[in-house]
Amino acid sequence: MRRQRLGIMGGTFDPIHNGHLAIARAAMDAMALDRVLFIPDYLPPHKAAGWAPAGDRMAMTLLATMDEPRFLVSDMELVRKGPSYTVDTMRILHRRWHRFYDLYFIIGGDSAEALDTWCRIEETMRYCTFLAIGRVGYRERHEDVTKRLAQKGLTRLVWIDAKAPDISSTMIRQRLSRGESIDGLVPRTVVDYMRQRDLYRR
């Protein structure tokens, strides 16, 4: 039986939006991933505390991915609590699944430039290959970033030439706080959930 390819998307997902889903699909298509696993952060080490409670972010992630059978969701970081360091999560996933899956961690192109600042990134790259999604105005720098990281021994990085929608969770929260439309930015099931829970209105 051939080894399968598992993509991993970590993030606060506060809220999850169509940009996240587009990035996952682009990585799946470009690298022939069999599945993509979404893992909501409990407490990202590089950000302030989230706006929505962890349970709501988990629920929204489940709703956003429910129509794609190849998308999976894990609450492993929410259960573990504490700061959500990628190295800890990938160590666990590698230990559980390395006999069956090659692991690919999906990031935005802007995150790739800062990979050498990630906690214990050398160890993390022993467990997975990073897939960086190129963005408008950034692709010209791909080769420079790759070379600079390679000089530090960080070579497990693959660029995917795919345009992601210009959407951010911050944009969505700001629009909701002003009572503006977010049509087309967030799956309808997530929009309905946010309204029921009265999220991001403050």
MDTraj code that builds the backbone (N, CA, C; nanometers):
import mdtraj as md
import numpy as np

residues = "MET ARG ARG GLN ARG LEU GLY ILE MET GLY GLY THR PHE ASP PRO ILE HIS ASN GLY HIS LEU ALA ILE ALA ARG ALA ALA MET ASP ALA MET ALA LEU ASP ARG VAL LEU PHE ILE PRO ASP TYR LEU PRO PRO HIS LYS ALA ALA GLY TRP ALA PRO ALA GLY ASP ARG MET ALA MET THR LEU LEU ALA THR MET ASP GLU PRO ARG PHE LEU VAL SER ASP MET GLU LEU VAL ARG LYS GLY PRO SER TYR THR VAL ASP THR MET ARG ILE LEU HIS ARG ARG TRP HIS ARG PHE TYR ASP LEU TYR PHE ILE ILE GLY GLY ASP SER ALA GLU ALA LEU ASP THR TRP CYS ARG ILE GLU GLU THR MET ARG TYR CYS THR PHE LEU ALA ILE GLY ARG VAL GLY TYR ARG GLU ARG HIS GLU ASP VAL THR LYS ARG LEU ALA GLN LYS GLY LEU THR ARG LEU VAL TRP ILE ASP ALA LYS ALA PRO ASP ILE SER SER THR MET ILE ARG GLN ARG LEU SER ARG GLY GLU SER ILE ASP GLY LEU VAL PRO ARG THR VAL VAL ASP TYR MET ARG GLN ARG ASP LEU TYR ARG ARG".split()
xyz = np.array([
    [0.0845, -0.1201, 0.0000],
    [0.0000, 0.0000, 0.0000],
    [0.0877, 0.1248, 0.0000],
    [0.0569, 0.2189, -0.0871],
    [0.1410, 0.3382, -0.0976],
    [0.1244, 0.4272, 0.0246],
    [0.2307, 0.4988, 0.0557],
    [0.2223, 0.5972, 0.1624],
    [0.1303, 0.7108, 0.1186],
    [0.0546, 0.7623, 0.2114],
    [-0.0342, 0.8728, 0.1804],
    [0.0287, 1.0044, 0.2242],
    [-0.0298, 1.1125, 0.1747],
    [0.0206, 1.2463, 0.2050],
    [-0.0848, 1.3220, 0.2850],
    [-0.0436, 1.3677, 0.4019],
    [-0.1339, 1.4412, 0.4903],
    [-0.0873, 1.5854, 0.5044],
    [-0.1729, 1.6786, 0.4662],
    [-0.1454, 1.8196, 0.4891],
    [-0.1990, 1.8621, 0.6244],
    [-0.1290, 1.9528, 0.6892],
    [-0.1715, 2.0044, 0.8196],
    [-0.1824, 2.1553, 0.8098],
    [-0.2953, 2.2084, 0.8550],
    [-0.3140, 2.3529, 0.8632],
    [-0.3420, 2.3908, 1.0073],
    [-0.2489, 2.4618, 1.0672],
    [-0.2706, 2.5150, 1.2011],
    [-0.3092, 2.6614, 1.1923],
    [-0.3796, 2.7086, 1.2914],
    [-0.4169, 2.8492, 1.2918],
    [-0.5161, 2.8794, 1.4013],
    [-0.5319, 3.0066, 1.4291],
    [-0.6296, 3.0464, 1.5290],
    [-0.7712, 3.0247, 1.4772],
    [-0.7910, 3.0442, 1.3463],
    [-0.9230, 3.0291, 1.2848],
    [-1.0266, 3.1100, 1.3631],
    [-0.9999, 3.2403, 1.3685],
    [-1.0773, 3.3295, 1.4563],
    [-1.1361, 3.4473, 1.3770],
    [-1.2271, 3.4219, 1.2791],
    [-1.2845, 3.2920, 1.2428],
    [-1.2138, 3.2305, 1.1218],
    [-1.2431, 3.1031, 1.0972],
    [-1.2000, 3.0392, 0.9732],
    [-1.2758, 3.1043, 0.8569],
    [-1.2096, 3.1154, 0.7409],
    [-1.2728, 3.1838, 0.6276],
    [-1.2379, 3.1140, 0.4966],
    [-1.2929, 3.1672, 0.3882],
    [-1.2747, 3.1037, 0.2579],
    [-1.1299, 3.1064, 0.2099],
    [-1.0511, 3.2005, 0.2593],
    [-0.9094, 3.2014, 0.2258],
    [-0.8376, 3.0791, 0.2808],
    [-0.8683, 3.0418, 0.4049],
    [-0.8100, 2.9207, 0.4626],
    [-0.8437, 2.7986, 0.3774],
    [-0.9694, 2.7889, 0.3374],
    [-1.0138, 2.6734, 0.2606],
    [-0.9492, 2.6718, 0.1217],
    [-0.9332, 2.7888, 0.0611],
    [-0.8693, 2.7969, -0.0706],
    [-0.7238, 2.7539, -0.0642],
    [-0.6543, 2.7941, 0.0414],
    [-0.5145, 2.7544, 0.0587],
    [-0.5045, 2.6030, 0.0742],
    [-0.5942, 2.5450, 0.1540],
    [-0.5926, 2.3999, 0.1734],
    [-0.6161, 2.3272, 0.0413],
    [-0.7112, 2.3764, -0.0385],
    [-0.7395, 2.3112, -0.1666],
    [-0.6229, 2.3270, -0.2645],
    [-0.5595, 2.4440, -0.2640],
    [-0.4452, 2.4655, -0.3526],
    [-0.3317, 2.3702, -0.3180],
    [-0.3045, 2.3534, -0.1899],
    [-0.1998, 2.2610, -0.1476],
    [-0.2368, 2.1176, -0.1820],
    [-0.3626, 2.0835, -0.1634],
    [-0.4090, 1.9479, -0.1938],
    [-0.3914, 1.9167, -0.3420],
    [-0.4287, 2.0112, -0.4271],
    [-0.4181, 1.9899, -0.5715],
    [-0.2721, 1.9853, -0.6179],
    [-0.1913, 2.0778, -0.5676],
    [-0.0537, 2.0886, -0.6154],
    [0.0333, 1.9716, -0.5716],
    [0.0083, 1.9198, -0.4524],
    [0.0936, 1.8155, -0.3961],
    [0.0252, 1.6794, -0.3862],
    [-0.0938, 1.6681, -0.4456],
    [-0.1687, 1.5417, -0.4425],
    [-0.1849, 1.4908, -0.2994],
    [-0.2241, 1.5816, -0.2106],
    [-0.2472, 1.5411, -0.0716],
    [-0.3746, 1.4574, -0.0642],
    [-0.3706, 1.3558, 0.0180],
    [-0.4887, 1.2715, 0.0357],
    [-0.5890, 1.3340, 0.1309],
    [-0.5391, 1.4066, 0.2307],
    [-0.6250, 1.4719, 0.3291],
    [-0.5557, 1.5966, 0.3806],
    [-0.6362, 1.6875, 0.4350],
    [-0.5819, 1.8040, 0.5057],
    [-0.6455, 1.8075, 0.6432],
    [-0.5610, 1.8160, 0.7442],
    [-0.6049, 1.8182, 0.8835],
    [-0.5954, 1.9608, 0.9372],
    [-0.7080, 2.0180, 0.9785],
    [-0.7130, 2.1514, 1.0373],
    [-0.7000, 2.1379, 1.1892],
    [-0.6094, 2.2168, 1.2476],
    [-0.5860, 2.2093, 1.3921],
    [-0.5969, 2.3498, 1.4514],
    [-0.7096, 2.3854, 1.5099],
    [-0.7202, 2.5170, 1.5752],
    [-0.6223, 2.5298, 1.6923],
    [-0.5548, 2.6441, 1.6995],
    [-0.4648, 2.6733, 1.8121],
    [-0.5448, 2.6926, 1.9400],
    [-0.4829, 2.6547, 2.0516],
    [-0.5394, 2.6941, 2.1805],
    [-0.4936, 2.8351, 2.2142],
    [-0.3629, 2.8562, 2.2126],
    [-0.3062, 2.9887, 2.2402],
    [-0.1818, 3.0043, 2.1543],
    [-0.1921, 3.0725, 2.0397],
    [-0.0750, 3.0886, 1.9538],
    [0.0324, 3.1696, 2.0248],
    [0.1589, 3.1242, 2.0212],
    [0.2647, 3.1925, 2.0963],
    [0.2975, 3.3318, 2.0460],
    [0.2624, 3.3640, 1.9198],
    [0.2991, 3.4922, 1.8593],
    [0.1832, 3.5899, 1.8522],
    [0.0682, 3.5557, 1.9151],
    [-0.0468, 3.6438, 1.9095],
    [-0.1068, 3.6616, 2.0487],
    [-0.1842, 3.7680, 2.0617],
    [-0.2608, 3.7864, 2.1843],
    [-0.3748, 3.6858, 2.1881],
    [-0.4403, 3.6759, 2.3011],
    [-0.5532, 3.5840, 2.3148],
    [-0.6581, 3.6128, 2.2086],
    [-0.7246, 3.5063, 2.1628],
    [-0.8216, 3.5199, 2.0549],
    [-0.9476, 3.5925, 2.0984],
    [-1.0276, 3.6270, 1.9982],
    [-1.1531, 3.6965, 2.0235],
    [-1.2626, 3.5988, 2.0611],
    [-1.2716, 3.4877, 1.9897],
    [-1.3758, 3.3892, 2.0161],
    [-1.3207, 3.2776, 2.1042],
    [-1.4017, 3.2223, 2.1947],
    [-1.3566, 3.1103, 2.2782],
    [-1.3137, 2.9909, 2.1934],
    [-1.2279, 2.9077, 2.2517],
    [-1.1746, 2.7936, 2.1781],
    [-1.2856, 2.7024, 2.1268],
    [-1.3879, 2.6798, 2.2072],
    [-1.4969, 2.5930, 2.1648],
    [-1.5700, 2.6451, 2.0432],
    [-1.5863, 2.7767, 2.0348],
    [-1.6521, 2.8358, 1.9184],
    [-1.5635, 2.8254, 1.7949],
    [-1.4344, 2.8462, 1.8113],
    [-1.3434, 2.8359, 1.6967],
    [-1.3385, 2.6923, 1.6445],
    [-1.3438, 2.5968, 1.7358],
    [-1.3483, 2.4564, 1.6945],
    [-1.4780, 2.4274, 1.6188],
    [-1.5887, 2.4753, 1.6711],
    [-1.7187, 2.4511, 1.6064],
    [-1.7216, 2.5130, 1.4667],
    [-1.6699, 2.6347, 1.4519],
    [-1.6690, 2.6992, 1.3206],
    [-1.5809, 2.6247, 1.2218],
    [-1.4691, 2.5711, 1.2693],
    [-1.3808, 2.4946, 1.1812],
    [-1.4487, 2.3669, 1.1336],
    [-1.5207, 2.3017, 1.2226],
    [-1.5954, 2.1816, 1.1842],
    [-1.7022, 2.2151, 1.0801],
    [-1.7736, 2.3246, 1.1022],
    [-1.8783, 2.3638, 1.0081],
    [-1.8209, 2.3985, 0.8710],
    [-1.7083, 2.4669, 0.8691],
    [-1.6492, 2.5120, 0.7426],
    [-1.5971, 2.3966, 0.6582],
    [-1.5606, 2.2870, 0.7220],
    [-1.4968, 2.1763, 0.6508],
    [-1.5889, 2.0568, 0.6298],
    [-1.7108, 2.0633, 0.6773],
    [-1.7970, 1.9447, 0.6805],
    [-1.8366, 1.8936, 0.5419],
    [-1.8341, 1.9784, 0.4405],
    [-1.8761, 1.9355, 0.3073],
    [-1.7629, 1.8791, 0.2221],
    [-1.6409, 1.8809, 0.2742],
    [-1.5261, 1.8267, 0.2010],
    [-1.4755, 1.7040, 0.2759],
    [-1.5018, 1.5830, 0.2251],
    [-1.4654, 1.4611, 0.2987],
    [-1.3157, 1.4446, 0.3214],
    [-1.2339, 1.5128, 0.2422],
    [-1.0886, 1.5015, 0.2612],
    [-1.0355, 1.6003, 0.3639],
    [-1.1222, 1.6875, 0.4171],
    [-1.0829, 1.7794, 0.5233],
    [-1.1194, 1.7175, 0.6583],
    [-1.0236, 1.7149, 0.7483],
    [-1.0427, 1.6640, 0.8828],
    [-1.0126, 1.7755, 0.9823],
    [-1.0603, 1.7618, 1.1048],
    [-1.0365, 1.8615, 1.2098],
    [-0.9934, 1.7888, 1.3369],
    [-0.8924, 1.8425, 1.4035],
    [-0.8444, 1.7856, 1.5293],
    [-0.8490, 1.8914, 1.6391],
    [-0.8878, 1.8488, 1.7592],
    [-0.8875, 1.9383, 1.8758],
    [-0.7661, 1.9152, 1.9639],
    [-0.6607, 1.8545, 1.9108],
    [-0.5473, 1.8131, 1.9930],
    [-0.4815, 1.9307, 2.0658],
    [-0.4718, 2.0475, 2.0013],
    [-0.4088, 2.1618, 2.0677],
    [-0.5031, 2.2241, 2.1702],
    [-0.6333, 2.2187, 2.1445],
    [-0.7294, 2.2716, 2.2402],
    [-0.7327, 2.1847, 2.3661],
    [-0.7215, 2.0547, 2.3483],
    [-0.7197, 1.9630, 2.4624],
    [-0.5903, 1.9784, 2.5420],
    [-0.4785, 1.9971, 2.4688],
    [-0.3484, 2.0087, 2.5343],
    [-0.3365, 2.1390, 2.6127],
    [-0.4000, 2.2439, 2.5607],
    [-0.3952, 2.3783, 2.6193],
    [-0.2525, 2.4320, 2.6200],
    [-0.2337, 2.5484, 2.6790],
    [-0.1026, 2.6108, 2.6784],
    [-0.0685, 2.6652, 2.5398],
    [0.0487, 2.7290, 2.5243],
    [0.0911, 2.7814, 2.3942],
    [0.0987, 2.6708, 2.2902],
    [0.0537, 2.6998, 2.1689],
    [0.0468, 2.5987, 2.0628],
    [0.1709, 2.6104, 1.9737],
    [0.2761, 2.5391, 2.0097],
    [0.3980, 2.5396, 1.9298],
    [0.3898, 2.4303, 1.8239],
    [0.4207, 2.4661, 1.6999],
    [0.4121, 2.3719, 1.5893],
    [0.5004, 2.2504, 1.6133],
    [0.6176, 2.2699, 1.6702],
    [0.7099, 2.1579, 1.6904],
    [0.6481, 2.0510, 1.7799],
    [0.5746, 2.0911, 1.8814],
    [0.5134, 1.9934, 1.9714],
    [0.4047, 1.9141, 1.8996],
    [0.3241, 1.9842, 1.8216],
    [0.2170, 1.9177, 1.7475],
    [0.2726, 1.8228, 1.6425],
    [0.3736, 1.8672, 1.5680],
    [0.4281, 1.7829, 1.4633],
    [0.5021, 1.6632, 1.5206],
    [0.5634, 1.6780, 1.6356],
    [0.6288, 1.5641, 1.6992],
    [0.5269, 1.4548, 1.7313],
    [0.4122, 1.4969, 1.7832],
    [0.3065, 1.4010, 1.8170],
    [0.2518, 1.3344, 1.6911],
    [0.2233, 1.4138, 1.5870],
    [0.1679, 1.3578, 1.4646],
    [0.2667, 1.2645, 1.3957],
    [0.3932, 1.3012, 1.3972],
    [0.4954, 1.2158, 1.3363],
    [0.5050, 1.0835, 1.4109],
    [0.5018, 1.0892, 1.5425],
    [0.5102, 0.9670, 1.6226],
    [0.3917, 0.8750, 1.5946],
    [0.2741, 0.9331, 1.5764],
    [0.1537, 0.8530, 1.5543],
    [0.1447, 0.7970, 1.4128],
    [0.1845, 0.8768, 1.3133],
    [0.1450, 0.8469, 1.1756],
    [0.2583, 0.8344, 1.0755],
    [0.3842, 0.8441, 1.1186],
    [0.4920, 0.8469, 1.0193],
    [0.5017, 0.7167, 0.9393],
    [0.4478, 0.6082, 0.9922],
    [0.4523, 0.4820, 0.9177],
    [0.3538, 0.4807, 0.8010],
    [0.2568, 0.5704, 0.8052],
    [0.1516, 0.5693, 0.7040],
    [0.1492, 0.6952, 0.6175],
    [0.1897, 0.8081, 0.6752],
    [0.1757, 0.9369, 0.6067],
    [0.3090, 1.0098, 0.5947],
    [0.3270, 1.0770, 0.4824],
    [0.4246, 1.1850, 0.4734],
    [0.3500, 1.3123, 0.5140],
    [0.4102, 1.3912, 0.6014],
    [0.3429, 1.5072, 0.6593],
    [0.3887, 1.6364, 0.5916],
    [0.2924, 1.7234, 0.5639],
    [0.3184, 1.8522, 0.4995],
    [0.2465, 1.9612, 0.5784],
    [0.3219, 2.0592, 0.6256],
    [0.2631, 2.1683, 0.7030],
    [0.2425, 2.2877, 0.6108],
    [0.1186, 2.3321, 0.5994],
    [0.0802, 2.4355, 0.5022],
    [0.0850, 2.5732, 0.5671],
    [0.1549, 2.6670, 0.5033],
    [0.1657, 2.8031, 0.5559],
    [0.1457, 2.9033, 0.4431],
    [0.1168, 3.0267, 0.4795],
    [0.1125, 3.1345, 0.3827],
    [0.2530, 3.1747, 0.3423],
    [0.2643, 3.2338, 0.2251],
    [0.3954, 3.2730, 0.1759],
    [0.4682, 3.3690, 0.2679],
    [0.3950, 3.4591, 0.3348],
    [0.4600, 3.5549, 0.4241],
    [0.5208, 3.4856, 0.5453],
    [0.4621, 3.3753, 0.5878],
    [0.5161, 3.3027, 0.7037],
    [0.6474, 3.2325, 0.6701],
    [0.6665, 3.1966, 0.5438],
    [0.7872, 3.1242, 0.5051],
    [0.9129, 3.2065, 0.5328],
    [0.9035, 3.3375, 0.5121],
    [1.0211, 3.4228, 0.5313],
    [1.0684, 3.4214, 0.6758],
    [0.9791, 3.3972, 0.7685],
    [1.0140, 3.4002, 0.9104],
    [1.0331, 3.2616, 0.9703],
    [1.0421, 3.1583, 0.8868],
    [1.0521, 3.0224, 0.9401],
    [1.1717, 3.0042, 1.0326],
    [1.2811, 3.0739, 1.0043],
    [1.4001, 3.0560, 1.0878],
    [1.3836, 3.1148, 1.2278],
    [1.2733, 3.1838, 1.2526],
    [1.2471, 3.2363, 1.3867],
    [1.1515, 3.1465, 1.4660],
    [1.0978, 3.0421, 1.4017],
    [1.0029, 2.9544, 1.4692],
    [1.0738, 2.8717, 1.5752],
    [1.0021, 2.8407, 1.6788],
    [1.0570, 2.7618, 1.7894],
    [1.1008, 2.6232, 1.7407],
    [1.2288, 2.5918, 1.7607],
    [1.2865, 2.4619, 1.7283],
    [1.2498, 2.4170, 1.5860],
    [1.2700, 2.5079, 1.4905],
    [1.2315, 2.4809, 1.3524],
    [1.3129, 2.3670, 1.2921],
    [1.4390, 2.3512, 1.3335],
    [1.5194, 2.2417, 1.2790],
    [1.4564, 2.1074, 1.3135],
    [1.4104, 2.0942, 1.4373],
    [1.3438, 1.9704, 1.4771],
    [1.2133, 1.9525, 1.4000],
    [1.1373, 2.0606, 1.3850],
    [1.0089, 2.0520, 1.3152],
    [1.0275, 2.0012, 1.1732],
    [1.1324, 2.0475, 1.1052],
    [1.1561, 2.0047, 0.9675],
    [1.2004, 1.8593, 0.9571],
    [1.2345, 1.7973, 1.0676],
    [1.2606, 1.6534, 1.0639],
    [1.1302, 1.5751, 1.0525],
    [1.0203, 1.6381, 1.0923],
    [0.8914, 1.5690, 1.0948],
    [0.8063, 1.5961, 0.9708],
    [0.8296, 1.7074, 0.9036],
    [0.7396, 1.7451, 0.7940],
    [0.8117, 1.8332, 0.6937],
    [0.7490, 1.8456, 0.5765],
    [0.7890, 1.9419, 0.4745],
    [0.6919, 2.0588, 0.4800],
    [0.7433, 2.1796, 0.4719],
    [0.6580, 2.2985, 0.4719],
    [0.6155, 2.3315, 0.3292],
    [0.4870, 2.3577, 0.3126],
    [0.4321, 2.4013, 0.1847],
    [0.3931, 2.5477, 0.1983],
    [0.4590, 2.6336, 0.1234],
    [0.4320, 2.7774, 0.1304],
    [0.3505, 2.8204, 0.0094],
    [0.2377, 2.8835, 0.0351],
    [0.1498, 2.9319, -0.0715],
    [0.1945, 3.0721, -0.1119],
    [0.2331, 3.0876, -0.2385],
    [0.2763, 3.2177, -0.2864],
    [0.1618, 3.3177, -0.2905],
    [0.1944, 3.4449, -0.2720],
    [0.0934, 3.5505, -0.2753],
    [0.1391, 3.6629, -0.3681],
    [0.0424, 3.7393, -0.4147],
    [0.0723, 3.8501, -0.5052],
    [0.1707, 3.9458, -0.4376],
    [0.2742, 3.9862, -0.5107],
    [0.3733, 4.0771, -0.4562],
    [0.4808, 4.0092, -0.3743],
    [0.4753, 3.8764, -0.3650],
    [0.5705, 3.8041, -0.2807],
    [0.6482, 3.6990, -0.3595],
    [0.5942, 3.6536, -0.4697],
    [0.6521, 3.5392, -0.5394],
    [0.7945, 3.5639, -0.5882],
    [0.8259, 3.6909, -0.6235],
    [0.9600, 3.7218, -0.6732],
    [1.0671, 3.6927, -0.5673],
    [1.0264, 3.6857, -0.4420],
    [1.1233, 3.6667, -0.3346],
    [1.1388, 3.5205, -0.2943],
    [1.0662, 3.4312, -0.3598],
    [1.0698, 3.2905, -0.3206],
    [1.2105, 3.2326, -0.3226],
    [1.2812, 3.2555, -0.4323],
    [1.4144, 3.1975, -0.4442],
    [1.5080, 3.2535, -0.3390],
    [1.5005, 3.3832, -0.3119],
    [1.5869, 3.4429, -0.2101],
    [1.5580, 3.3850, -0.0721],
    [1.4295, 3.3695, -0.0418],
    [1.3932, 3.3122, 0.0878],
    [1.4432, 3.1690, 0.0987],
    [1.4240, 3.0911, -0.0073],
    [1.4679, 2.9515, -0.0067],
    [1.6180, 2.9418, 0.0138],
    [1.6940, 3.0246, -0.0549],
    [1.8396, 3.0221, -0.0416],
    [1.8832, 3.0615, 0.0993],
    [1.8210, 3.1660, 0.1523],
    [1.8598, 3.2113, 0.2862],
    [1.8316, 3.1043, 0.3910],
    [1.7158, 3.0408, 0.3800],
    [1.6827, 2.9358, 0.4766],
    [1.7742, 2.8150, 0.4592],
    [1.8068, 2.7822, 0.3339],
    [1.8941, 2.6668, 0.3082],
    [2.0321, 2.6871, 0.3688],
    [2.0792, 2.8120, 0.3726],
    [2.2082, 2.8413, 0.4336],
    [2.2087, 2.8108, 0.5832],
    [2.0914, 2.8049, 0.6416],
    [2.0784, 2.7709, 0.7830],
    [2.0369, 2.6250, 0.8029],
    [2.0404, 2.5493, 0.6938],
    [2.0069, 2.4082, 0.7020],
    [1.8586, 2.3788, 0.6973],
    [1.7780, 2.4783, 0.6635],
    [1.6328, 2.4614, 0.6583],
    [1.5914, 2.4422, 0.5129],
    [1.5879, 2.3182, 0.4694],
    [1.5707, 2.2893, 0.3275],
    [1.4366, 2.2261, 0.2923],
    [1.3588, 2.1869, 0.3896],
    [1.2323, 2.1178, 0.3579],
    [1.1201, 2.2209, 0.3405],
    [1.1314, 2.2951, 0.2318],
    [1.0341, 2.3989, 0.1983],
    [1.0020, 2.3898, 0.0508],
    [0.8726, 2.3820, 0.0184],
    [0.8255, 2.3770, -0.1196],
    [0.7282, 2.4917, -0.1401],
    [0.7486, 2.5665, -0.2479],
    [0.6578, 2.6765, -0.2806],
    [0.5484, 2.6268, -0.3745],
    [0.4286, 2.6718, -0.3517],
    [0.3146, 2.6402, -0.4376],
    [0.2667, 2.7698, -0.5007],
    [0.2653, 2.7725, -0.6317],
    [0.2248, 2.8930, -0.7045],
    [0.0735, 2.8955, -0.7168],
    [0.0088, 2.9547, -0.6187],
    [-0.1379, 2.9618, -0.6182],
    [-0.1796, 3.0924, -0.5532],
    [-0.2703, 3.1613, -0.6159],
    [-0.3178, 3.2881, -0.5613],
    [-0.4279, 3.2627, -0.4594],
    [-0.4034, 3.3048, -0.3372],
    [-0.5037, 3.2906, -0.2320],
    [-0.5881, 3.4172, -0.2257],
    [-0.7163, 3.4039, -0.1939],
    [-0.8011, 3.5232, -0.1799],
    [-0.7460, 3.6178, -0.0733],
    [-0.7614, 3.7462, -0.0977],
    [-0.7109, 3.8466, -0.0038],
    [-0.8117, 3.8635, 0.1104],
    [-0.8122, 3.7664, 0.2007],
    [-0.9049, 3.7647, 0.3129],
    [-0.8245, 3.7395, 0.4398],
    [-0.8625, 3.8057, 0.5462],
    [-0.8008, 3.7787, 0.6752],
    [-0.9080, 3.7746, 0.7831],
    [-0.8772, 3.7039, 0.8903],
    [-0.9710, 3.6990, 1.0030],
    [-0.9902, 3.8368, 1.0639],
    [-0.8839, 3.9166, 1.0652],
    [-0.8945, 4.0531, 1.1179],
    [-0.9950, 4.1344, 1.0371],
    [-0.9869, 4.1244, 0.9041],
    [-1.0813, 4.1943, 0.8167],
    [-1.2246, 4.1544, 0.8491],
    [-1.2472, 4.0260, 0.8666],
    [-1.3826, 3.9779, 0.8936],
    [-1.4332, 4.0286, 1.0277],
    [-1.3496, 4.0235, 1.1302],
    [-1.3913, 4.0742, 1.2615],
    [-1.4237, 4.2224, 1.2548],
    [-1.3438, 4.2988, 1.1814],
    [-1.3682, 4.4423, 1.1699],
    [-1.5002, 4.4706, 1.0979],
    [-1.5261, 4.3961, 0.9918],
    [-1.6517, 4.4160, 0.9184],
    [-1.7714, 4.3819, 1.0061],
    [-1.7627, 4.2738, 1.0789],
    [-1.8737, 4.2352, 1.1657],
    [-1.8964, 4.3385, 1.2755],
    [-1.7871, 4.3914, 1.3294],
    [-1.8011, 4.4901, 1.4369],
    [-1.8663, 4.6190, 1.3876],
    [-1.8528, 4.6452, 1.2550],
    [-1.9140, 4.7647, 1.1960],
    [-2.0495, 4.7351, 1.1325],
    [-2.0936, 4.6098, 1.1422],
    [-2.2216, 4.5717, 1.0837],
    [-2.2190, 4.5591, 0.9337],
    [-2.1006, 4.5379, 0.8752],
    [-2.0867, 4.5266, 0.7304],
    [-2.1002, 4.3822, 0.6846],
    [-2.1267, 4.3632, 0.5556],
    [-2.1451, 4.2306, 0.4990],
    [-2.0127, 4.1547, 0.4893],
    [-2.0220, 4.0244, 0.5112],
    [-1.9061, 3.9369, 0.4887],
    [-1.9435, 3.8284, 0.3874],
    [-2.0411, 3.8560, 0.3041],
    [-2.0828, 3.7607, 0.2016],
    [-1.9644, 3.7241, 0.1119],
    [-1.9471, 3.5954, 0.0882],
    [-1.8405, 3.5478, 0.0020],
    [-1.7067, 3.5325, 0.0708],
    [-1.6962, 3.5773, 0.1956],
    [-1.5691, 3.5691, 0.2677],
    [-1.5624, 3.4496, 0.3623],
    [-1.6784, 3.4048, 0.4066],
    [-1.6888, 3.3008, 0.5085],
    [-1.7982, 3.2030, 0.4659],
    [-1.7801, 3.0726, 0.4881],
    [-1.8882, 2.9782, 0.4551],
    [-2.0183, 3.0159, 0.5254],
    [-2.1297, 2.9931, 0.4570],
    [-2.2602, 3.0317, 0.5102],
    [-2.2877, 2.9670, 0.6459],
    [-2.2463, 2.8422, 0.6623],
    [-2.2698, 2.7748, 0.7906],
    [-2.1983, 2.8467, 0.9051],
    [-2.0807, 2.9014, 0.8757],
    [-2.0042, 2.9736, 0.9782],
    [-2.0690, 3.1091, 1.0062],
    [-2.1179, 3.1755, 0.9011],
    [-2.1878, 3.3032, 0.9198],
    [-2.3082, 3.2832, 1.0119],
    [-2.3865, 3.1789, 0.9856],
    [-2.5042, 3.1517, 1.0675],
    [-2.4647, 3.1243, 1.2123],
    [-2.3568, 3.0509, 1.2311],
    [-2.3109, 3.0198, 1.3671],
    [-2.2683, 3.1464, 1.4406],
    [-2.1929, 3.2329, 1.3728],
    [-2.1468, 3.3561, 1.4362],
    [-2.2651, 3.4422, 1.4786],
    [-2.3678, 3.4465, 1.3950],
    [-2.4862, 3.5252, 1.4314],
    [-2.5595, 3.4655, 1.5506],
    [-2.5714, 3.3336, 1.5518],
    [-2.6395, 3.2673, 1.6642],
    [-2.5652, 3.2908, 1.7945],
    [-2.4330, 3.2915, 1.7868],
    [-2.3511, 3.3083, 1.9069],
    [-2.3152, 3.4542, 1.9357],
    [-2.3555, 3.5429, 1.8439],
    [-2.3271, 3.6863, 1.8570],
    [-2.1779, 3.7118, 1.8745],
    [-2.0999, 3.6519, 1.7866],
    [-1.9538, 3.6661, 1.7932],
    [-1.9063, 3.7891, 1.7181],
    [-1.7990, 3.8469, 1.7658],
    [-1.7276, 3.9569, 1.6988],
    [-1.8123, 4.0837, 1.6843],
    [-1.9111, 4.1023, 1.7685],
    [-1.9930, 4.2221, 1.7586],
    [-1.9367, 4.3388, 1.8392],
    [-1.8439, 4.3094, 1.9292],
    [-1.7927, 4.4167, 2.0145],
    [-1.6865, 4.4983, 1.9449],
])
top = md.Topology()
chain = top.add_chain()
for i, resn in enumerate(residues, 1):
    res = top.add_residue(resn, chain, resSeq=i)
    for name in ("N", "CA", "C"):
        top.add_atom(name, md.element.get_by_symbol(name[0]), res)
traj = md.Trajectory(xyz[None], top)
